[in-house]
C-alpha cells in the first residue's frame, strides 16, 4: 500500500512540517507552523488543513533525546504532543530519534550559502525533513 507520511519537528514556538512521497522513499519540506505551546496553541488548525491535503497514514514526530539516549522534558513534551495529535486526527503517531537533526539542518543551510537571517525561516522544516528521511531510511522495504 502506498501512502504519505508527515514528519514533524515540534518545538515550543514552531512545528516544522515535511511529507514523504507516496512510495515512502524521500521526504520534502512543506512549511513551518507558528505555535505557542505555553498558551496551548499547538497549530492543529493548520495541521488539519495539511492532513486533508496530503492524506497521510501516519505522522512521525522527532523525539529529542539526550546524547546518552535518555529522554528528558522535551521528549516528554513531544510524546504529549503526539498523543494529542493522535486523539485529534485519529492518525498513527511514530517517533524518530532527532538527536543532532537541527545541527545537521543548520550545517546544510550554511554549506548552501544561506544567510543567517534566512536560515531561521527554513531550519525547522529542514529538521522535519531530516527526521522523516531518517525514519524512512530505517523502515525502507528490503528488496
C-alpha positions in Angstrom: 0.0 0.0 0.0 1.3 3.4 -0.9 0.7 6.3 1.4 2.2 9.5 2.6 3.8 10.1 6.0 4.0 13.5 7.6 7.2 14.4 9.5 7.1 17.0 12.4 9.8 18.8 14.2 7.9 20.1 17.3 9.4 23.0 19.3 7.8 25.4 21.7 7.3 28.1 19.1 7.3 26.3 15.8 6.5 23.0 14.1 8.5 22.1 11.1 6.5 20.0 8.6 7.7 17.6 5.9 6.0 15.0 3.8 7.1 11.8 2.2 6.5 10.8 -1.4 3.8 8.1 -2.0 6.5 5.4 -2.1 7.9 6.4 1.2 11.4 6.9 -0.1 12.0 10.6 0.1 11.0 13.5 2.4 10.3 17.0 1.2 9.8 20.2 3.2 6.3 21.6 3.5 6.3 24.6 5.9 6.9 25.9 9.4 3.8 26.5 11.6 4.0 29.0 14.4 2.7 27.8 17.7 2.7 28.8 21.3 2.9 25.6 23.4 2.6 27.5 26.7 -0.7 29.0 25.6 -1.9 25.7 24.3 -1.8 26.9 20.7 -0.5 23.7 19.0 -1.1 24.5 15.3 -3.7 21.8 14.9 -5.9 24.0 12.8 -3.2 24.3 10.2 -2.1 20.7 10.6 -5.7 19.7 9.9 -5.6 21.5 6.6 -2.3 19.8 5.7 -3.7 16.4 6.8 -6.7 16.9 4.5 -4.4 17.9 1.7 -1.7 15.1 2.0 -3.9 12.4 3.5 -1.1 10.7 5.5 -1.5 7.3 7.0 1.0 8.2 9.8 2.8 11.1 11.4 6.4 10.8 12.6 7.5 13.2 15.3 11.0 14.0 16.2 11.9 12.7 19.7 14.6 14.8 21.3 16.8 12.6 23.4 19.9 13.5 25.4 23.2 12.4 23.8 23.3 9.4 26.1 19.9 8.2 24.8 17.9 9.2 27.9 14.6 11.1 27.4 14.1 14.4 29.2 11.5 17.1 29.4 11.5 17.9 25.7 10.9 14.3 24.8 8.0 14.1 27.2 6.6 17.3 25.6 6.9 15.6 22.1 5.2 12.5 23.3 2.4 14.6 24.8 2.0 16.5 21.5 1.9 13.2 19.7 -0.8 11.8 22.0 -2.9 15.0 21.4 -2.3 14.8 17.7 -3.4 11.1 17.5 -6.5 11.9 19.6 -7.4 14.9 17.4 -6.9 13.4 14.0 -7.1 9.6 14.6 -3.7 9.0 12.9 -0.9 6.6 14.0 2.0 8.5 15.5 5.5 7.2 15.4 8.7 8.7 17.0 12.1 9.1 15.5 15.2 10.0 17.4 16.1 13.5 16.4 19.5 14.0 18.1 21.6 16.4 16.1 19.0 17.0 13.3 18.8 20.7 14.0 22.6 21.0 13.9 22.6 18.9 10.7 20.0 21.2 9.2 21.9 24.3 10.1 25.1 22.8 8.5 23.2 22.0 5.3 21.9 25.6 5.1 25.4 27.1 5.9 27.0 24.9 3.3 24.3 26.0 0.8 25.3 29.6 1.4 22.0 30.6 3.1 22.4 33.8 5.2 21.8 33.6 8.9 18.5 35.6 9.0 17.2 33.4 6.1 18.2 30.2 7.9 15.8 30.9 10.7 12.9 30.6 8.2 14.0 27.2 6.9 15.7 25.4 9.7 12.6 23.8 11.4 11.1 22.4 8.1 14.6 21.1 7.1 14.9 19.4 10.5 11.5 17.9 9.9 12.8 16.6 6.5 15.8 15.0 8.2 13.6 13.4 10.9 11.3 11.9 8.3 14.1 10.9 6.0 15.9 9.1 8.9 12.6 7.3 9.7 12.0 6.3 6.0 15.6 5.0 5.7 15.2 3.0 8.9 11.9 1.5 7.7 12.7 1.1 4.0 11.3 -2.0 2.3 14.1 -4.6 1.8 14.0 -5.5 -1.9 
